[in-house]
Each structure stands twice: as structure tokens, then as C-alpha cells.
Amino acid sequence: MYRYLLMLSVFIVALTSFGFSQGPPPPGLVWGRGARPRRGACFYRDVDFSGDYFCMKAGQSYGFLPPGFNDKITSVQTFHARVVFFNDHDFTGVSAETRRSRSNLKAWRLPNNPRKTWNDRISSIQVQ
């Protein structure tokens, strides 16, 4: 029984370390809170860098945005950083990158389907 529990614990830790956790947001990832970084990016729920937001420092990445964050980003403000977006979890699917702020992701088309935009579509992020 002890061996089973140990294996189960290792499995759960492995899953959460790869970003599959459905639990609370990672530390520092809270809508509407946190200081804007000197080098990094902030992600906003509404156009023109308004509404609730969360920020990430350069070097941070999230392979799986938690509920309430996934597919909810409408504008992005960058601060001396490169941001790479992915349509799917774990840095997969269609991707795009920017070094400049984007006040309205509704105006930024997906490269593989010009009828769709990046608005409310981001599921994983790398900030470099």
C-alpha cells in the first residue's frame, strides 16, 4: 500500500510540474494584481490595456493557463521583452510572437486562418 501511495504521489507531482494542474493559479498569476515588471509583459482581459490583468517577468512561462485565464486575454503590454503566444496548452498549436504592445488582439489575425484573431485564444505563454 505504501508503495502504491508513493507512486501515486510521484505521478501527481510530475503532472503538476508539466502544467496539467487544474488547481489555483501559479504564484503571482492573479487577475488585477501585481506590479508591472521592468522587463516582461502584462496581459489584460479588455482592449487598450484595461480591465483585469496579470503580469509576468522575462524568463517566466506558463504551459497551461488556469481556469479564468485561459482564452481570456484581449490586450498585451510589453516591457523590453519578447512574448510568444500559443493557441494550445504546453506551447503547442499556432504561435505568434511580439516585442511590442498590442492594444487589441481582435486586430491581430492568426497566420493559419485570417478569419480568426488572437483575441481570447491564448492558452500558453513564454516571456523572454
Backbone as CSV, one residue per row, in Angstrom:
resi,resn,N_x,N_y,N_z,CA_x,CA_y,CA_z,C_x,C_y,C_z
1,MET,0.822,-1.190,0.000,0.000,0.000,0.000,0.874,1.265,0.000
2,TYR,1.931,1.257,0.826,2.838,2.392,0.888,3.462,2.649,-0.483
3,ARG,3.863,1.597,-1.150,4.484,1.726,-2.479,3.500,2.347,-3.477
4,TYR,2.246,1.929,-3.423,1.212,2.472,-4.299,1.034,3.971,-4.055
5,LEU,0.939,4.372,-2.779,0.764,5.787,-2.447,1.978,6.604,-2.883
6,LEU,3.167,6.052,-2.717,4.373,6.740,-3.141,4.378,6.950,-4.660
7,MET,4.015,5.909,-5.403,3.975,6.019,-6.869,2.915,7.025,-7.296
8,LEU,1.763,7.020,-6.645,0.696,7.964,-6.960,1.160,9.396,-6.674
9,SER,1.840,9.610,-5.566,2.348,10.947,-5.230,3.350,11.436,-6.267
10,VAL,4.258,10.570,-6.678,5.246,10.940,-7.695,4.547,11.290,-8.998
11,PHE,3.529,10.535,-9.374,2.779,10.789,-10.601,2.087,12.143,-10.543
12,ILE,1.458,12.460,-9.428,0.758,13.745,-9.288,1.743,14.905,-9.353
13,VAL,2.879,14.778,-8.673,3.896,15.829,-8.724,4.398,16.013,-10.152
14,ALA,4.604,14.915,-10.861,5.071,15.002,-12.249,4.042,15.713,-13.117
15,LEU,2.775,15.403,-12.969,1.739,16.065,-13.769,1.687,17.556,-13.496
16,THR,1.728,17.946,-12.230,1.633,19.373,-11.927,2.874,20.123,-12.372
17,SER,4.024,19.483,-12.392,5.225,20.178,-12.836,5.230,20.409,-14.334
18,PHE,4.430,19.647,-15.080,4.339,19.851,-16.516,3.182,20.753,-16.886
19,GLY,2.504,21.333,-15.902,1.478,22.327,-16.192,0.091,21.762,-16.411
20,PHE,-0.198,20.541,-15.959,-1.511,19.961,-16.172,-2.450,20.209,-15.008
21,SER,-2.023,20.905,-14.008,-2.820,21.128,-12.815,-4.020,22.025,-13.121
22,GLN,-5.149,21.682,-12.541,-6.352,22.497,-12.665,-6.581,23.298,-11.388
23,GLY,-5.613,23.301,-10.485,-5.736,23.958,-9.195,-5.670,25.461,-9.315
24,PRO,-5.336,26.125,-8.212,-5.272,27.584,-8.214,-4.180,28.094,-9.140
25,PRO,-4.251,29.357,-9.525,-3.246,29.924,-10.423,-1.848,29.813,-9.827
26,PRO,-0.838,29.742,-10.670,0.530,29.739,-10.172,0.801,31.010,-9.374
27,PRO,1.780,30.980,-8.476,2.088,32.172,-7.684,2.340,33.376,-8.581
28,GLY,1.758,34.508,-8.220,1.960,35.727,-8.989,1.010,35.887,-10.154
29,LEU,0.216,34.868,-10.450,-0.715,34.939,-11.574,-2.122,35.152,-11.038
30,VAL,-2.468,36.421,-10.841,-3.765,36.780,-10.288,-4.304,37.954,-11.087
31,TRP,-5.526,37.827,-11.596,-6.124,38.927,-12.338,-6.159,40.175,-11.477
32,GLY,-5.727,41.302,-12.068,-5.881,42.604,-11.430,-4.891,42.924,-10.347
33,ARG,-3.841,42.127,-10.236,-2.877,42.374,-9.172,-1.463,42.314,-9.709
34,GLY,-0.573,42.847,-8.930,0.841,42.752,-9.266,1.357,43.996,-9.960
35,ALA,2.578,44.293,-9.646,3.229,45.444,-10.271,3.650,45.105,-11.694
36,ARG,3.668,46.095,-12.528,4.141,45.895,-13.895,5.665,45.739,-13.855
37,PRO,6.184,44.735,-14.527,7.624,44.475,-14.447,8.439,45.466,-15.265
38,ARG,9.695,45.636,-14.895,10.604,46.450,-15.714,10.864,45.752,-17.039
39,ARG,10.997,44.432,-16.976,11.210,43.632,-18.179,10.262,42.453,-18.117
40,GLY,9.270,42.445,-19.018,8.263,41.393,-19.016,7.045,41.826,-19.805
41,ALA,5.869,41.379,-19.368,4.637,41.721,-20.069,3.444,41.613,-19.129
42,CYS,2.398,42.364,-19.453,1.133,42.278,-18.733,0.042,41.913,-19.731
43,PHE,-0.901,41.125,-19.277,-1.958,40.575,-20.122,-3.298,41.018,-19.556
44,TYR,-4.099,41.646,-20.406,-5.337,42.285,-19.969,-6.558,41.585,-20.544
45,ARG,-7.629,41.614,-19.766,-8.889,40.999,-20.182,-9.598,41.843,-21.250
46,ASP,-9.350,43.167,-21.258,-10.059,44.071,-22.168,-9.086,44.808,-23.091
47,VAL,-9.636,45.492,-24.102,-8.823,46.249,-25.058,-8.171,47.445,-24.370
48,ASP,-7.146,47.982,-25.034,-6.450,49.187,-24.579,-5.869,49.052,-23.177
49,PHE,-5.371,47.852,-22.857,-4.693,47.599,-21.590,-5.580,47.971,-20.406
50,SER,-6.824,47.545,-20.462,-7.774,47.872,-19.399,-8.415,46.595,-18.853
51,GLY,-9.107,46.789,-17.763,-9.753,45.657,-17.113,-8.762,44.873,-16.271
52,ASP,-9.181,43.730,-15.830,-8.317,42.876,-15.029,-7.081,42.495,-15.821
53,TYR,-5.980,42.278,-15.130,-4.731,41.925,-15.794,-3.877,41.057,-14.877
54,PHE,-2.874,40.412,-15.463,-1.812,39.775,-14.697,-0.521,40.035,-15.445
55,CYS,0.597,39.986,-14.732,1.893,40.282,-15.335,2.851,39.111,-15.148
56,MET,3.802,39.037,-16.054,4.856,38.029,-15.994,6.190,38.716,-16.233
57,LYS,7.213,38.264,-15.531,8.555,38.782,-15.736,9.229,38.012,-16.864
58,ALA,10.223,38.626,-17.491,11.008,37.933,-18.503,11.601,36.679,-17.878
59,GLY,11.536,35.588,-18.619,12.019,34.308,-18.125,10.911,33.408,-17.603
60,GLN,9.728,33.961,-17.399,8.611,33.142,-16.928,7.839,32.569,-18.107
61,SER,7.218,31.427,-17.877,6.344,30.831,-18.882,5.265,30.029,-18.181
62,TYR,4.135,29.911,-18.837,3.025,29.098,-18.346,2.561,28.215,-19.482
63,GLY,2.728,26.918,-19.304,2.318,25.954,-20.321,0.836,25.666,-20.284
64,PHE,0.194,26.038,-19.206,-1.239,25.782,-19.071,-1.818,26.896,-18.232
65,LEU,-2.489,27.843,-18.860,-3.115,28.913,-18.098,-4.319,28.345,-17.358
66,PRO,-4.453,28.636,-16.086,-5.534,28.057,-15.294,-6.902,28.614,-15.675
67,PRO,-7.969,27.944,-15.208,-9.323,28.450,-15.473,-9.433,29.904,-15.047
68,GLY,-10.114,30.676,-15.846,-10.246,32.104,-15.589,-9.211,32.930,-16.332
69,PHE,-8.155,32.290,-16.810,-7.101,32.965,-17.555,-7.052,32.464,-19.000
70,ASN,-7.277,31.160,-19.177,-7.190,30.539,-20.494,-8.203,31.166,-21.450
71,ASP,-7.744,31.570,-22.606,-8.601,32.153,-23.647,-9.367,33.386,-23.168
72,LYS,-8.733,34.221,-22.359,-9.388,35.429,-21.835,-8.578,36.700,-22.082
73,ILE,-7.486,36.630,-22.815,-6.599,37.783,-22.991,-6.980,38.568,-24.245
74,THR,-7.141,39.895,-24.101,-7.548,40.748,-25.212,-6.507,41.805,-25.577
75,SER,-5.622,42.170,-24.646,-4.537,43.091,-24.983,-3.291,42.728,-24.174
76,VAL,-2.141,43.083,-24.737,-0.858,42.725,-24.137,0.058,43.935,-24.154
77,GLN,0.648,44.231,-23.010,1.591,45.340,-22.912,2.972,44.758,-22.599
78,THR,3.945,45.058,-23.463,5.290,44.513,-23.267,6.217,45.579,-22.681
79,PHE,7.202,45.110,-21.938,8.193,45.982,-21.314,9.577,45.383,-21.581
80,HIS,10.191,45.774,-22.684,11.538,45.328,-23.038,11.655,43.805,-23.036
81,ALA,10.660,43.131,-23.595,10.660,41.672,-23.628,10.020,41.171,-24.910
82,ARG,10.277,39.917,-25.204,9.634,39.231,-26.329,8.620,38.269,-25.737
83,VAL,7.403,38.302,-26.277,6.335,37.441,-25.796,5.957,36.478,-26.921
84,VAL,5.865,35.207,-26.570,5.445,34.187,-27.527,4.143,33.595,-27.010
85,PHE,3.114,33.632,-27.859,1.794,33.102,-27.529,1.583,31.777,-28.244
86,PHE,0.806,30.926,-27.627,0.429,29.662,-28.261,-1.073,29.479,-28.135
87,ASN,-1.667,28.971,-29.190,-3.094,28.734,-29.217,-3.489,27.581,-28.295
88,ASP,-2.579,26.639,-28.085,-2.881,25.461,-27.282,-1.977,25.390,-26.061
89,HIS,-2.318,24.482,-25.161,-1.538,24.252,-23.953,-0.177,23.666,-24.289
90,ASP,0.726,23.764,-23.345,2.069,23.182,-23.442,2.854,23.700,-24.633
91,PHE,2.655,24.967,-24.969,3.424,25.634,-26.017,3.280,24.912,-27.363
92,THR,2.056,24.554,-27.695,1.776,23.875,-28.961,0.704,24.637,-29.731
93,GLY,0.487,24.203,-30.943,-0.504,24.835,-31.801,0.058,26.059,-32.485
94,VAL,-0.806,26.825,-33.078,-0.412,28.048,-33.772,0.253,28.978,-32.764
95,SER,1.312,29.655,-33.196,2.004,30.564,-32.290,2.298,31.884,-32.992
96,ALA,2.584,32.881,-32.184,2.987,34.198,-32.692,3.855,34.835,-31.634
97,GLU,4.645,35.795,-32.039,5.480,36.496,-31.074,5.443,37.988,-31.355
98,THR,5.703,38.748,-30.300,5.738,40.193,-30.430,6.715,40.776,-29.423
99,ARG,7.311,41.871,-29.812,8.148,42.654,-28.898,7.466,43.980,-28.585
100,ARG,6.350,44.218,-29.230,5.647,45.471,-28.996,4.281,45.208,-28.376
101,SER,3.748,46.198,-27.720,2.436,46.074,-27.099,1.358,45.954,-28.160
102,ARG,0.325,45.234,-27.820,-0.826,45.044,-28.711,-2.071,45.459,-27.935
103,SER,-2.654,46.585,-28.320,-3.785,47.130,-27.568,-5.106,46.419,-27.845
104,ASN,-5.162,45.648,-28.927,-6.407,44.954,-29.252,-6.085,43.700,-30.069
105,LEU,-6.131,42.560,-29.425,-5.821,41.313,-30.128,-6.888,40.936,-31.154
106,LYS,-8.016,41.629,-31.142,-9.041,41.401,-32.176,-8.535,41.837,-33.545
107,ALA,-7.509,42.676,-33.566,-6.951,43.167,-34.833,-5.746,42.347,-35.308
108,TRP,-5.339,41.353,-34.524,-4.171,40.541,-34.883,-4.639,39.165,-35.336
109,ARG,-4.524,38.924,-36.613,-5.037,37.692,-37.227,-4.114,36.498,-37.000
110,LEU,-4.697,35.322,-36.931,-3.906,34.096,-36.860,-3.274,33.833,-38.218
111,PRO,-2.036,33.358,-38.246,-1.359,33.150,-39.527,-1.965,32.030,-40.370
112,ASN,-2.597,31.064,-39.726,-3.152,29.933,-40.469,-4.631,30.091,-40.807
113,ASN,-5.287,31.132,-40.275,-6.702,31.360,-40.558,-7.014,32.844,-40.369
114,PRO,-6.961,33.633,-41.443,-7.158,35.083,-41.319,-8.562,35.494,-40.866
115,ARG,-9.494,34.559,-40.804,-10.832,34.887,-40.287,-10.864,34.897,-38.768
116,LYS,-9.818,34.358,-38.140,-9.753,34.302,-36.684,-8.652,35.228,-36.179
117,THR,-8.823,35.702,-34.940,-7.829,36.597,-34.336,-7.287,35.962,-33.051
118,TRP,-6.303,36.635,-32.467,-5.718,36.156,-31.215,-6.577,36.511,-30.009
119,ASN,-7.613,37.291,-30.177,-8.464,37.671,-29.056,-9.067,36.441,-28.377
120,ASP,-8.922,36.369,-27.064,-9.483,35.271,-26.268,-9.103,33.895,-26.809
121,ARG,-7.834,33.741,-27.209,-7.398,32.500,-27.813,-6.100,31.948,-27.197
122,ILE,-5.414,32.707,-26.365,-4.103,32.313,-25.847,-4.253,31.305,-24.714
123,SER,-3.521,30.173,-24.850,-3.580,29.117,-23.838,-2.250,28.853,-23.152
124,SER,-1.158,29.279,-23.737,0.142,29.170,-23.069,1.036,30.323,-23.536
125,ILE,1.961,30.723,-22.657,2.745,31.944,-22.886,4.191,31.730,-22.435
126,GLN,5.106,32.309,-23.214,6.507,32.415,-22.811,6.892,33.886,-22.897
127,VAL,7.539,34.395,-21.861,8.032,35.770,-21.875,9.554,35.692,-21.783
128,GLN,10.228,36.274,-22.770,11.689,36.159,-22.852,12.337,37.532,-22.869
